[in-house]
């Protein structure tokens, strides 16, 4: 290949890799819009699945067809461009109801259909990249560097583009970009004719494929738009979700307002993110219009004493702000992780009533609660945590949430005044889940501070919500009296007070057995450990290593639990866990089929069984180890960077950028390849072991930095590890290309499939043993790859020179 053709190849490879990662991130948003955020992680698996299948397809094409490599590469690129919009259109025709999977397991097959349809573009993209890696061995390092660097640019470009256009249009734009780039590879007249036909087909597709996302009928927005006189005030896109402000006169809701509250609620402007109502802006003429909020359990901390300053970590909505305003709080600081939401609330909106967010007492800031506390020396009389328990089906069981970990609670407690209060509310389910886990979290926190939980906790419930308040000082007689009066006047039930008698509980919202009171009594008493071990749900306090607050599932171990599964199956069987299990099983089956398929004698692979097993072990270990390490660091940086979107973009672009630099460096290594390859693979293990203990130290020291500062620190942290990781794979491909080039597609396939398995297993292992275990498993995979690297097939000429 001439130098000019080599650089054209790398330019197109760079462009294609950028589009692939851009499409993958856009697909994450597309899946979140259609379904829920909890399905977005599937996009990574879909991309890697397509790459895995592409290797086996290349083996079959090479075996049974005689097509020139560059010609096949050109048509793979055409296929990628055309299949991006086509796959989205086909996915719209697949009916999938995630909630129904609890009682209709066959619905899980829809996940497999969705993966295969949406994986078609990544199959073509994987073929294009795989064919590039079959080039001359000395070119592989540069080609792989172009692949890495293109992916890094695509990951960085995705974020600003998502503020401008919808995810679906971004995918369509990616298809057009690939088609335009393929023109650079045209060499003959038939290829030009094929390109013109492809442009015509793409034009038709752009007309036929709906530009608006398909929204699941289970989402709130579908029902709201069906209501009379409903209208959209504004709609904005961002990487953190599509935000719509909607007015629906027929829609009235308040978060758990008391049943004896008889006054009308103010007119609402609904805040809808990705099709789900997350809160409301109320049309008020004065602060007193928020009176209804004083008739919710969330008002308890304000009833326990005057509050002049409050820090609220809240989901979008003005309810908590209105509650603080009606109680005369002079300094209200609200923290939101959604930058676009803050921008909208600070702008002039064409909606009914007053915008509470621009009140003089309110300061709205972006970031995380931990970030605000790290960079502030203020102590607060009241800190309000976000309301949880809005997921009865367990869709978010596999989603990390560092807002509800023991580390976050410690930081909050540290920033309370001596007479300060820490408050959190949750939905009331039976049997209790979130409420008892939160209570156990507070009990653990108080024990750590050598305080008696029984004297520092208050807990009440209504028909739909539970509120828990933890105090830094023991509850006073006045606070106990005002709590009782507050509940009596509003018809709320007491669950726990230091001097509570059982006769005072279960009065207004009667249960056959007051499981809330008995659970609270067990958790604050000496029976805590036994109760936690034997309870129907997992109640162990989450931490940054295992931040799965909404994962409650515990496999039944006895007749009682089996009976309860039948009774409470709707809340016990977590849809998120089912999704993960279904995806893992199907990925295992596909990996088994497509990795074993090339070993069938009629297809045949070069080399003996030892060579084949060594290649499989090396490239499989790299695929699994790379994704385990990436997912492990991604979780840690999600805590640090405040949101999964910023963490995903930083980790993906960081690994791709510095991996590309490492791959470029590997292209200049020519002598003693086996020895140097072994040392570099071992260096990955050593660097990972050294960096792992530094993650917590780094976050604690710099968590108060601005977002740009924290992203810079994260890049500096990723750089050494990603650079050496980026050298391992191309060096392995170069050695394989010199010895057994026909094994390269199989190596590519094995690497892709084990990357899928690594992504899924990272979640499974993290939920069971924590993300630190995931990172140690990744280190083990690289150690295995180092051992296999010593036995990789070796070019006979180089071997003879080395022996001489």
C-alpha positions in Angstrom: 0.0 0.0 0.0 1.4 3.4 -1.0 1.8 6.1 1.7 -1.0 8.1 0.2 -3.5 5.2 0.3 -2.4 4.4 3.8 -3.2 7.9 5.0 -6.5 8.0 3.1 -7.3 4.7 4.8 -6.5 6.1 8.2 -8.5 9.3 7.6 -11.6 7.3 6.7 -10.9 4.9 9.6 -10.7 8.0 11.9 -14.0 9.4 10.5 -15.7 6.0 10.7 -14.6 5.4 14.3 -15.8 8.9 15.3 -19.3 8.2 13.8 -19.5 4.7 15.4 -18.9 6.1 19.0 -21.2 9.1 18.2 -23.9 6.7 17.1 -23.4 4.5 20.2 -23.8 7.5 22.6 -26.8 8.7 20.6 -28.3 5.2 20.8 -27.9 5.4 24.5 -30.1 8.5 24.5 -32.5 7.0 22.0 -33.1 3.9 24.2 -33.5 6.1 27.3 -36.1 8.2 25.4 -38.1 5.3 24.2 -37.8 3.2 27.3 -36.0 4.3 30.4 -32.5 5.4 31.4 -32.0 1.9 32.8 -31.9 0.4 29.3 -29.3 2.9 27.9 -26.4 0.7 29.0 -27.5 -1.9 26.5 -26.1 0.4 23.7 -22.6 -0.5 24.7 -23.3 -4.2 24.6 -25.0 -3.8 21.2 -22.0 -2.0 19.7 -19.6 -4.7 21.0 -21.9 -7.5 19.9 -21.8 -6.2 16.4 -18.1 -6.0 16.5 -17.9 -9.6 17.8 -20.1 -11.0 15.0 -18.2 -9.0 12.4 -15.0 -11.1 13.0 -16.8 -14.4 12.3 -18.5 -12.9 9.3 -15.1 -11.9 7.9 -13.8 -15.5 8.4 -16.8 -16.9 6.5 -16.4 -14.3 3.7 -12.7 -15.1 3.3 -13.4 -18.8 3.3 -16.3 -19.0 0.8 -16.0 -15.8 -1.3 -13.1 -14.4 -3.2 -13.5 -10.6 -2.7 -10.6 -8.2 -2.7 -10.0 -6.9 0.8 -10.2 -3.2 -0.2 -13.4 -3.8 -2.2 -15.0 -5.6 0.8 -13.9 -2.8 3.1 -15.6 -0.2 0.8 -18.9 -2.0 0.7 -18.8 -2.6 4.5 -18.5 1.2 4.8 -21.5 1.7 2.5 -23.4 -0.9 4.6 -22.6 1.1 7.8 -23.9 4.3 6.4 -27.2 2.8 5.1 -27.9 0.6 8.1 -27.7 3.4 10.7 -31.1 4.9 9.8 -32.5 1.5 8.7 -31.8 -0.1 12.1 -33.5 2.7 14.0 -36.6 2.2 11.7 -36.6 -1.5 12.2 -36.2 -1.2 16.0 -39.4 0.9 16.0 -41.3 -2.1 14.8 -40.2 -4.3 17.7 -42.7 -4.3 20.5 -41.1 -4.5 23.9 -42.8 -3.9 27.3 -40.2 -4.0 30.1 -42.7 -4.1 32.9 -44.6 -7.1 31.5 -41.3 -9.1 31.7 -42.1 -9.8 35.3 -45.1 -12.0 34.4 -44.3 -12.7 30.8 -40.7 -13.9 30.5 -41.0 -14.5 26.8 -40.9 -10.7 26.4 -37.2 -11.0 27.2 -36.7 -12.3 23.6 -37.6 -8.8 22.5 -34.3 -7.7 24.1 -32.4 -10.1 21.8 -34.3 -8.9 18.7 -33.5 -5.3 19.7 -29.8 -6.1 20.1 -29.6 -7.9 16.8 -31.4 -5.2 14.8 -29.5 -2.3 16.4 -26.3 -4.2 16.1 -26.4 -4.3 12.3 -24.5 -1.0 11.8 -21.9 -2.0 14.3 -21.5 -5.3 12.4 -20.6 -3.3 9.2 -18.5 -0.9 11.2 -16.6 -3.8 12.9 -16.0 -5.4 9.4 -14.5 -2.2 8.1 -12.2 -1.8 11.1 -11.4 -5.5 11.2 -10.4 -5.4 7.5 -8.2 -2.4 8.1 -6.4 -4.4 10.9 -5.7 -7.1 8.3 -3.4 -4.7 6.5 0.4 -5.1 6.5 1.6 -5.8 10.1 3.7 -2.7 10.2 0.6 -0.6 9.4 -1.6 -2.0 12.2 -0.3 0.3 15.0 -1.1 3.4 13.0 -4.5 2.1 11.8 -5.5 1.2 15.4 -4.3 4.6 16.6 -6.6 6.2 14.0 -9.4 4.0 15.3 -8.8 5.1 18.9 -8.3 8.8 18.1 -11.5 8.9 16.0 -13.5 7.3 18.8 -12.1 9.9 21.2 -13.2 12.8 18.9 -16.6 11.2 18.4 -17.1 10.9 22.2 -16.2 14.5 22.7 -18.2 15.8 19.8 -21.4 13.9 20.9 -21.9 16.1 24.0 -22.3 19.6 22.3 -24.2 18.0 19.4 -26.8 16.5 21.8 -27.7 20.0 23.0 -28.6 21.0 19.4 -30.3 18.0 17.8 -32.2 14.9 18.9 -30.4 11.6 19.3 -32.3 10.1 16.3 -31.2 12.9 14.0 -27.7 12.5 15.3 -27.7 8.8 14.2 -29.1 9.9 10.8 -26.4 12.5 10.5 -23.8 9.8 11.3 -25.0 7.7 8.4 -24.8 10.6 6.0 -21.2 11.4 7.2 -20.1 7.8 6.7 -21.6 7.8 3.2 -19.7 11.0 2.3 -16.5 9.6 3.7 -16.8 6.4 1.6 -16.3 8.5 -1.5 -12.6 8.8 -0.6 -12.3 5.0 -1.1 -13.8 4.9 -4.6 -11.3 3.5 -7.0 -13.4 2.1 -9.9 -16.5 3.1 -11.9 -18.7 0.3 -10.4 -17.9 1.6 -6.9 -18.9 5.1 -7.9 -22.2 3.7 -9.3 -22.8 1.9 -6.0 -22.1 5.0 -4.1 -24.7 7.0 -6.2 -27.3 4.3 -5.6 -26.5 4.4 -1.8 -27.0 8.2 -1.8 -30.4 7.7 -3.4 -31.4 5.0 -0.8 -30.1 7.2 2.0 -32.3 10.1 0.7 -35.4 7.9 0.7 -34.6 6.7 4.2 -34.2 10.2 5.6 -37.7 10.9 4.3 -39.2 7.7 5.6 -37.6 7.4 9.1 -39.5 9.5 11.7 -37.2 12.2 13.1 -39.0 12.2 16.5 -38.2 9.4 18.9 -40.7 6.7 19.6 -41.9 6.8 23.2 -43.1 3.8 25.1 -46.8 3.8 25.9 -45.9 3.1 29.5 -44.4 6.6 29.9 -46.2 9.5 31.5 -46.0 11.8 28.5 -48.2 9.5 26.4 -51.1 9.8 28.8 -50.5 13.5 29.4 -50.6 14.4 25.7 -54.0 12.5 25.5 -55.5 14.8 28.1 -57.7 17.7 27.0 -56.0 21.1 26.4 -52.5 19.7 27.2 -49.7 21.5 25.4 -45.9 21.7 25.4 -44.5 25.0 26.6 -40.9 24.2 25.6 -38.8 21.2 24.6 -35.0 21.1 24.8 -32.5 18.3 24.2 -29.3 17.6 26.2 -27.0 14.7 26.9 -28.8 14.4 30.3 -32.2 14.0 28.7 -35.0 15.6 26.8 -36.7 18.2 29.0 -40.3 19.2 28.3 -42.4 21.7 30.2 -46.0 20.8 29.7 -49.3 22.3 30.8 -52.1 19.9 31.3 -55.1 21.4 33.2 -56.6 18.0 33.9 -53.4 16.8 35.6 -53.2 17.5 39.4 -50.8 15.9 41.7 -49.0 16.6 45.0 -46.3 14.5 46.6 -48.2 12.5 49.3 -50.5 15.3 50.5 -52.6 14.4 53.5 -56.0 12.9 52.8 -57.7 15.5 55.1 -56.4 18.4 53.0 -59.5 19.7 51.2 -58.3 22.8 49.3 -57.6 22.9 45.6 -54.0 22.5 44.4 -52.5 25.3 42.3 -52.3 24.9 38.5 -49.2 23.0 37.5 -46.6 23.1 34.7 -45.2 19.6 34.5 -41.5 19.0 34.2 -41.1 15.9 32.0 -37.6 14.4 31.4 -37.3 11.6 28.8 -41.1 11.2 28.9 -41.5 10.9 32.7 -42.9 13.5 35.1 -40.2 14.4 37.6 -41.9 17.3 39.3 -44.0 20.4 38.9 -43.8 24.1 38.7 -46.9 25.6 40.5 -48.8 28.6 39.3 -48.7 30.7 42.5 -49.6 34.3 43.2 -47.9 34.3 46.6 -45.8 32.0 48.8 -48.9 31.0 50.7 -50.2 29.0 47.7 -47.6 26.4 48.7 -49.6 25.7 51.9 -50.5 22.2 50.5 -46.8 21.2 50.9 -47.1 21.8 54.7 -49.6 18.9 54.6 -47.0 16.3 53.5 -44.6 14.2 55.6 -41.8 16.1 54.0 -42.7 19.1 56.2 -41.7 17.3 59.4 -38.2 18.9 59.8 -39.7 22.4 59.5 -42.3 21.5 62.2 -39.5 20.4 64.6 -38.1 24.0 64.8 -37.3 27.2 62.9 -34.9 26.9 59.9 -33.2 29.9 58.5 -31.0 28.1 55.9 -31.4 24.9 54.0 -29.4 22.8 51.4 -31.7 20.8 49.1 -30.4 18.0 46.9 -33.4 17.7 44.7 -34.9 16.3 41.6 -36.4 18.8 39.2 -39.6 20.4 40.7 -40.5 23.2 42.9 -42.2 21.3 45.8 -39.3 21.3 48.2 -38.5 25.0 47.4 -42.1 25.9 48.1 -42.0 24.1 51.4 -39.0 26.0 52.4 -40.5 29.3 51.3 -43.7 28.9 53.1 -41.7 28.3 56.3 -39.8 31.6 55.9 -36.4 30.1 55.1 -34.2 33.0 54.1 -31.4 31.1 52.4 -32.4 28.2 50.1 -29.6 26.5 48.2 -30.8 23.9 45.7 -28.5 21.5 43.9 -29.3 19.9 40.6 -27.2 17.7 38.4 -29.0 18.8 35.2 -27.3 21.8 33.6 -30.0 22.4 31.0 -32.7 22.4 33.8 -30.8 25.1 35.7 -30.5 27.1 32.5 -34.3 26.8 31.8 -35.2 27.7 35.3 -33.0 30.8 35.3 -34.6 32.0 32.0 -37.9 33.7 31.3 -40.5 31.0 30.7 -43.8 31.4 28.9 -45.8 29.7 31.6 -48.7 30.4 34.0 -47.8 31.8 37.4 -44.5 32.7 39.1 -41.2 30.9 38.6 -40.2 29.9 42.1 -36.6 29.3 41.1 -36.0 33.0 40.6 -37.2 34.0 44.1 -34.7 36.1 46.0 -34.2 33.4 48.6 -33.4 30.7 46.1 -30.0 29.9 44.7 -29.9 27.1 42.1 -26.5 25.5 41.4 -25.4 22.6 39.2 -23.3 19.7 40.4 -23.7 17.2 43.2 -24.4 17.5 46.9 -21.0 16.1 47.6 -19.3 18.7 45.4 -21.2 21.6 47.1 -20.3 20.3 50.6 -16.6 19.6 49.7 -16.0 23.2 48.6 -18.1 24.8 51.3 -17.2 25.4 55.0 -20.9 26.2 55.8 -22.8 24.2 58.4 -26.5 23.9 57.8 -29.4 23.6 60.2 -31.2 21.4 57.6 -30.0 19.3 54.7 -32.8 17.7 52.6 -31.9 14.6 50.5 -33.8 13.7 47.3 -37.0 11.8 47.5 -36.5 8.1 46.5 -38.7 5.1 45.9 -40.3 6.1 42.6 -39.4 2.8 40.9 -41.8 0.1 42.1 -40.9 -2.3 39.2 -37.2 -2.4 40.0 -36.2 -1.0 36.6 -33.3 0.9 38.2 -32.0 -2.0 40.3 -28.7 -2.1 38.3 -28.2 1.7 38.3 -25.6 3.1 40.7 -26.8 6.0 42.9 -24.1 7.6 45.0 -26.5 10.1 46.5 -27.6 7.4 48.8 -24.4 5.9 50.1 -22.8 5.9 53.5 -20.0 8.2 52.2 -22.5 10.9 51.1 -24.3 10.6 54.5 -21.0 11.1 56.4 -20.3 14.3 54.4 -23.8 15.6 55.1 -23.6 14.8 58.8 -20.2 16.6 59.0 -21.8 19.8 57.6 -24.8 19.8 60.0 -24.9 22.3 62.8 -24.9 20.8 66.3 -28.7 21.2 66.3 -29.0 20.3 62.6 -31.4 17.9 60.9 -30.9 15.5 58.0 -34.1 14.6 56.2 -35.1 12.2 53.5 -38.5 10.9 52.1 -39.5 7.9 50.1 -42.5 6.2 48.8 -44.3 3.8 51.1 -44.4 0.2 49.8 -45.3 -3.1 51.4 -43.3 -4.8 52.5 -41.1 -1.8 53.3 -38.0 -1.5 51.1 -36.5 2.0 50.6 -37.8 3.3 54.0 -36.1 0.6 56.1 -32.9 0.7 54.0 -32.7 4.5 54.6 -33.3 4.0 58.3 -30.6 1.4 58.4 -28.3 3.8 56.6 -29.0 6.4 59.2 -28.5 3.9 62.0 -25.1 3.0 60.6 -24.2 6.6 60.3 -25.1 7.4 63.9 -23.3 4.3 65.2 -20.2 5.5 63.4 -20.5 8.8 65.2 -20.9 6.9 68.5 -24.5 8.2 69.0 -27.5 6.2 70.1 -29.8 5.9 67.0 -32.9 5.5 69.1 -32.5 9.0 70.5 -31.6 10.7 67.3 -34.2 9.5 64.8 -37.8 10.4 63.9 -39.8 8.5 61.3 -43.4 9.0 60.2 -45.6 7.8 57.3 -48.7 8.7 55.3 -50.8 6.8 52.8 -48.0 7.1 50.2 -44.8 8.5 51.7 -42.4 8.0 54.6 -40.1 10.7 56.0 -37.1 10.0 58.2 -35.2 12.7 60.1 -31.8 12.2 61.7 -30.5 14.7 64.3 -27.0 15.5 65.4 -28.2 16.2 68.9 -30.7 14.0 70.8 -34.4 14.9 70.0 -35.7 17.3 72.6 -39.0 17.0 74.4 -40.3 20.0 72.4 -39.4 18.3 69.1 -41.1 15.1 70.2 -44.2 17.0 71.2 -44.3 19.0 67.9 -43.8 15.8 65.9 -46.8 14.2 67.6 -49.0 17.3 67.1 -47.9 17.6 63.4 -48.9 14.0 62.7 -52.2 14.2 64.7 -53.4 17.3 62.8 -52.6 15.9 59.4 -53.5 12.3 59.9 -50.0 10.8 59.6 -48.8 7.7 61.5 -45.8 7.7 63.8 -43.3 5.0 63.0 -40.4 5.8 65.4 -39.6 8.3 68.2 -37.4 7.7 71.1 -40.3 7.4 73.6 -42.9 5.9 71.2 -45.3 3.3 72.4 -46.8 0.8 70.0 -50.3 2.0 71.0 -49.5 5.4 69.3 -48.8 3.7 65.9 -50.9 2.4 63.0 -53.9 4.7 63.7 -54.8 6.7 60.6 -53.5 4.4 57.8 -54.0 1.1 59.4 -52.1 -2.0 58.3 -52.9 -5.6 59.2 -49.5 -5.7 60.8 -47.5 -2.5 61.3 -44.3 -3.7 59.5 -42.9 -0.2 59.5 -42.9 0.2 63.3 -41.7 -3.3 64.0 -39.0 -3.0 61.3 -37.8 0.4 62.8 -37.8 -1.0 66.3 -35.6 -3.9 65.2 -33.2 -1.7 63.3 -32.5 0.8 66.1 -32.3 -2.0 68.7 -30.1 -4.9 69.5 -31.8 -7.2 67.0 -30.5 -5.1 64.1 -28.0 -7.6 62.6 -30.4 -10.5 62.8 -33.3 -8.5 61.3 -31.1 -7.3 58.4 -29.9 -10.9 57.7 -33.4 -12.4 57.8 -35.5 -9.6 56.2 -37.3 -10.2 52.9 -35.2 -7.5 51.1 -31.6 -6.5 51.3 -31.2 -3.7 53.7 -27.4 -3.4 54.0 -26.2 0.3 53.7 -24.9 1.0 50.2 -21.4 2.5 49.8 -19.4 3.9 46.9 -18.0 0.5 46.2 -21.5 -1.0 46.0 -23.8 2.0 45.3 -26.9 0.1 44.2 -29.4 1.6 46.6 -32.4 0.3 44.6 -31.2 -3.3 44.4 -33.2 -5.1 47.0 -33.5 -8.6 45.5 -32.5 -11.5 47.7 -32.8 -15.0 46.3 -35.3 -16.9 48.4 -33.8 -19.3 50.9 -36.8 -20.8 52.6 -40.5 -21.6 52.4 -41.5 -18.3 53.9 -39.6 -16.3 51.3 -40.9 -18.5 48.5 -44.5 -17.7 49.6 -43.7 -14.0 49.8 -42.2 -14.1 46.3 -45.6 -15.3 45.1 -47.4 -12.6 47.1 -45.2 -9.7 46.4 -43.7 -10.9 43.0 -44.5 -7.5 41.4 -42.1 -5.7 43.7 -39.7 -8.5 44.5 -38.7 -9.5 40.9 -36.6 -6.5 39.7 -37.0 -5.7 36.0 -33.5 -4.3 35.9 -32.0 -7.5 37.1 -34.1 -9.5 34.6 -32.8 -7.2 31.8 -29.2 -7.8 32.9 -29.8 -11.6 33.2 -31.5 -11.8 29.8 -28.8 -9.8 28.1 -26.0 -11.8 29.7 -27.5 -15.2 28.7 -28.1 -14.1 25.1 -24.6 -12.7 24.9 -23.2 -15.9 26.2 -25.1 -18.0 23.6 -24.1 -15.7 20.7 -20.5 -15.7 21.9 -20.4 -19.5 22.1 -21.9 -19.8 18.6 -19.8 -17.2 16.8 -16.5 -18.0 18.5 -16.9 -21.8 18.0 -18.3 -21.6 14.5 -15.0 -20.9 12.8 -13.5 -24.0 14.4 -15.8 -26.3 12.3 -13.6 -28.3 10.0 -15.3 -27.2 6.8 -14.5 -23.6 7.6 -11.2 -24.3 9.2 -8.7 -22.0 10.9 -4.9 -22.1 10.4 -2.5 -23.2 13.1 -2.7 -26.0 15.6 -4.9 -26.2 18.7 -2.2 -24.7 20.8 -2.0 -21.6 18.6 -5.7 -21.3 18.5 -6.2 -21.6 22.2 -3.4 -19.1 22.9 -4.9 -16.6 20.4 -8.4 -17.1 22.0 -7.0 -16.8 25.5 -5.0 -13.6 24.8 -7.5 -11.6 22.8 -10.5 -12.8 25.0 -8.6 -11.7 28.1 -7.9 -8.3 26.6 -11.5 -7.8 25.6 -12.9 -8.8 29.0 -10.2 -7.0 31.0 -10.5 -3.8 29.0 -14.2 -3.5 29.6 -14.0 -4.6 33.3 -11.4 -1.9 33.9 -13.3 0.7 32.0 -16.6 0.0 33.7 -14.9 -0.1 37.1 -13.3 3.3 36.6 -16.5 4.7 35.0 -18.4 4.0 38.2 -15.8 5.7 40.3 -15.7 8.7 38.1 -19.5 8.9 38.0 -19.3 9.7 41.7 -16.5 12.2 41.0 -17.9 14.0 37.9 -21.5 14.3 39.2 -23.4 12.5 36.3 -23.1 9.4 34.2 -23.0 11.4 31.0 -20.0 13.4 32.0 -18.3 10.3 33.3 -19.1 8.3 30.2 -17.8 11.0 27.9 -14.6 11.5 30.0 -13.8 7.8 30.3 -14.6 6.9 26.7 -12.7 9.8 25.2 -9.9 9.5 27.7 -9.3 5.8 27.1 -9.6 6.3 23.3 -7.4 9.4 23.2 -4.5 8.0 25.3 -5.1 4.5 24.0 -4.5 6.0 20.5 -1.3 7.6 21.7 -0.2 4.3 23.1 -1.1 2.5 19.8 0.9 5.1 17.8 3.9 4.5 20.1 3.6 0.7 19.6 4.0 1.2 15.8 7.6 2.3 16.2 8.6 -0.9 18.2 10.2 -3.4 15.8 12.8 -5.4 17.7 12.3 -8.1 20.3 8.5 -7.9 20.0 7.6 -10.9 22.2 9.8 -9.7 25.2 8.6 -6.1 24.9 5.0 -7.2 24.5 5.2 -9.2 27.7 6.7 -6.3 29.6 4.0 -3.8 28.3 1.2 -6.2 29.3 2.7 -6.7 32.7 3.0 -2.9 33.0 -0.8 -2.6 32.6 -1.2 -4.8 35.6 1.4 -2.9 37.7 0.0 0.6 36.8 -3.6 -0.6 37.6 -2.5 -1.9 40.9 -0.8 1.3 41.8 -3.6 3.6 40.6 -6.5 1.7 42.3 -5.8 2.9 45.9 -5.4 6.5 44.6 -8.9 6.8 43.3 -10.5 7.5 46.7 -7.6 9.9 47.7 -8.0 11.8 44.4 -11.7 12.2 44.7 -11.6 13.3 48.3 -8.9 15.9 47.6 -10.4 17.4 44.4 -14.1 16.7 44.6 -14.8 20.4 45.3 -13.1 21.5 42.1 -15.3 22.9 39.2 -16.4 20.4 36.6 -13.7 21.3 34.1 -11.1 20.9 36.8 -12.3 17.5 37.8 -12.4 16.4 34.2 -8.8 17.5 33.8 -7.8 15.5 36.9 -9.7 12.5 35.6 -7.8 12.7 32.3 -4.5 12.8 34.2 -5.6 9.8 36.2 -6.6 7.8 33.1 -3.6 8.8 30.9 -0.9 6.4 32.1 -3.2 3.4 32.3 -4.9 4.0 28.9 -1.6 4.7 27.2 -0.1 1.3 28.1 -3.4 -0.5 27.5 -3.5 1.0 24.0 -0.2 -0.7 23.1 -1.1 -4.2 24.1 -3.8 -5.0 21.4 -2.0 -3.7 18.3 1.3 -5.4 19.3 -0.6 -8.6 19.6 -2.3 -8.1 16.2 1.1 -7.3 14.6 2.6 -10.5 16.0 -0.4 -12.5 14.8 -0.3 -10.8 11.4 3.3 -11.8 10.9 2.7 -15.4 12.0 -0.9 -16.3 11.3 -2.7 -13.4 9.5 -5.8 -15.5 8.8 -6.4 -15.7 12.5 -6.9 -11.9 12.9 -10.7 -11.9 12.2 -11.2 -14.7 14.8 -9.1 -12.7 17.3 -11.2 -9.6 16.5 -14.4 -11.7 17.0 -13.2 -13.2 20.3 -12.2 -9.7 21.6 -15.6 -8.2 20.7 -17.6 -10.9 22.3 -15.7 -11.0 25.5 -15.9 -7.3 25.6 -19.7 -7.7 25.7 -19.4 -10.3 28.4 -17.0 -8.0 30.4 -19.5 -5.2 30.2 -22.4 -7.3 31.5 -20.3 -9.2 34.1 -19.0 -5.9 35.5 -22.6 -5.1 36.6 -23.2 -8.6 38.0 -19.9 -8.7 40.0 -20.3 -5.1 41.1 -23.8 -5.7 42.5 -22.6 -8.8 44.3 -19.1 -7.9 45.4 -18.5 -4.3 44.5 -16.6 -2.3 41.9 -13.2 -2.8 43.5 -13.7 -6.5 42.8 -14.4 -5.7 39.1 -11.1 -3.8 38.9 -9.2 -6.7 40.4 -10.8 -9.1 38.0 -9.7 -6.8 35.1 -6.2 -6.9 36.5 -6.4 -10.7 36.6 -7.5 -10.7 32.9 -4.5 -8.7 31.9 -2.2 -11.0 34.0 -3.7 -13.9 32.0 -3.1 -12.0 28.8 0.5 -11.5 29.8 0.9 -15.3 30.2 -0.7 -16.0 26.9 1.4 -13.4 25.1 4.4 -15.6 25.6 2.9 -18.4 23.6 1.3 -16.4 20.7 2.2 -17.7 17.2 5.6 -16.4 16.1 6.9 -15.6 12.7 9.3 -18.4 11.8 11.9 -16.0 10.3 12.0 -13.9 13.4 12.1 -16.9 15.6 15.1 -18.3 13.7 16.9 -14.9 13.9 16.2 -14.9 17.7 17.5 -18.4 18.2 20.7 -17.6 16.2 
